[in-house]
């Protein structure tokens, strides 16, 4: 199976809340583990540029997992991701996530 790329967009109008969420993403990158080992291949999160096409989405996170099983672990069992969800709760007006297999990495 090909690696999985996951893109999550957040609508967080309050800039102070954006900073708190980005700090939590840094912590997530340090703390996320499966069977005692890091399992997220790549993780980045940043503010989006102010542009009408963003439709209110102010933060973007991109994660890469070796497999769909790893992404499912992230969603349901990863303590670091659960901590992120707690921080995001009440701060984000909306969240959208998409994921896909990476068949040709032409970033």
C-alpha positions as CSV (number, residue, x, y, z in Angstrom):
1,X,0.0,0.0,0.0
2,X,1.2,3.5,-0.8
3,X,1.7,6.1,2.0
4,X,-1.3,8.2,3.0
5,X,-1.3,12.0,2.9
6,X,-3.9,13.7,5.1
7,X,-4.8,17.4,4.9
8,X,-6.8,19.0,7.6
9,X,-8.2,22.6,7.4
10,X,-9.4,24.5,10.4
11,X,-11.6,27.7,10.6
12,X,-10.2,29.4,13.7
13,X,-10.9,33.1,13.6
14,X,-9.1,34.1,16.8
15,X,-5.4,34.4,16.0
16,X,-4.4,33.7,19.6
17,X,-6.3,30.4,19.3
18,X,-4.5,29.7,16.1
19,X,-1.2,30.0,17.9
20,X,-2.3,27.7,20.6
21,X,-3.3,25.0,18.1
22,X,0.0,25.4,16.2
23,X,1.9,24.9,19.4
24,X,-0.1,21.8,20.1
25,X,0.8,20.5,16.7
26,X,4.5,20.9,17.6
27,X,3.9,18.9,20.7
28,X,2.0,16.3,18.7
29,X,5.0,15.9,16.4
30,X,7.3,15.2,19.3
31,X,4.9,13.0,21.3
32,X,3.1,10.9,18.8
33,X,4.1,7.2,19.0
34,X,2.8,3.8,18.2
35,X,4.4,0.8,20.0
36,X,6.8,3.2,21.6
37,X,8.1,4.5,18.3
38,X,7.4,7.6,16.1
39,X,5.0,6.6,13.3
40,X,4.0,9.8,11.6
41,X,6.3,10.1,8.6
42,X,5.8,13.8,8.1
43,X,3.8,16.5,9.9
44,X,3.5,20.2,9.2
45,X,1.0,22.8,10.3
46,X,0.8,26.5,9.5
47,X,-1.5,29.5,9.1
48,X,-3.0,29.9,5.6
49,X,-2.4,33.1,3.6
50,X,-5.2,35.7,3.8
51,X,-7.0,35.1,0.5
52,X,-10.7,34.8,-0.4
53,X,-10.2,31.3,-1.8
54,X,-9.4,30.0,1.6
55,X,-13.1,30.4,2.5
56,X,-12.4,31.1,6.1
57,X,-10.0,28.2,6.7
58,X,-7.1,29.8,8.7
59,X,-4.9,26.8,9.5
60,X,-3.7,23.8,7.5
61,X,-2.1,20.6,8.7
62,X,-0.5,18.0,6.5
63,X,0.4,14.6,7.8
64,X,1.9,11.6,6.1
65,X,1.4,8.0,7.3
66,X,3.0,4.8,6.1
67,X,-0.4,3.1,5.9
68,X,-4.1,3.6,6.3
69,X,-3.8,1.5,9.5
70,X,-1.4,4.1,10.9
71,X,-3.8,6.9,10.1
72,X,-6.6,5.0,11.7
73,X,-4.5,4.5,14.8
74,X,-3.9,8.3,14.8
75,X,-7.6,8.9,14.7
76,X,-8.7,6.4,17.3
77,X,-5.8,5.6,19.7
78,X,-3.0,8.1,19.5
79,X,-2.9,10.0,22.9
80,X,-1.0,12.9,21.3
81,X,-3.8,13.3,18.7
82,X,-6.5,13.1,21.4
83,X,-4.7,15.9,23.2
84,X,-4.7,18.0,20.1
85,X,-8.5,17.4,19.7
86,X,-9.0,18.7,23.2
87,X,-7.1,21.9,22.4
88,X,-9.0,22.4,19.1
89,X,-12.4,21.8,20.7
90,X,-14.2,25.0,21.2
91,X,-11.7,27.0,19.2
92,X,-12.4,25.8,15.7
93,X,-15.7,26.8,14.0
94,X,-15.2,24.1,11.4
95,X,-12.7,21.3,10.5
96,X,-12.3,19.5,7.1
97,X,-10.1,16.5,6.6
98,X,-9.3,14.7,3.3
99,X,-6.8,11.9,2.7
100,X,-5.4,10.1,-0.2
101,X,-2.8,7.5,-1.2
102,X,0.4,9.0,-2.5
103,X,0.9,7.5,-5.9
104,X,3.4,9.9,-7.4
105,X,5.0,12.4,-5.0
106,X,5.4,15.5,-7.1
107,X,5.0,18.0,-4.3
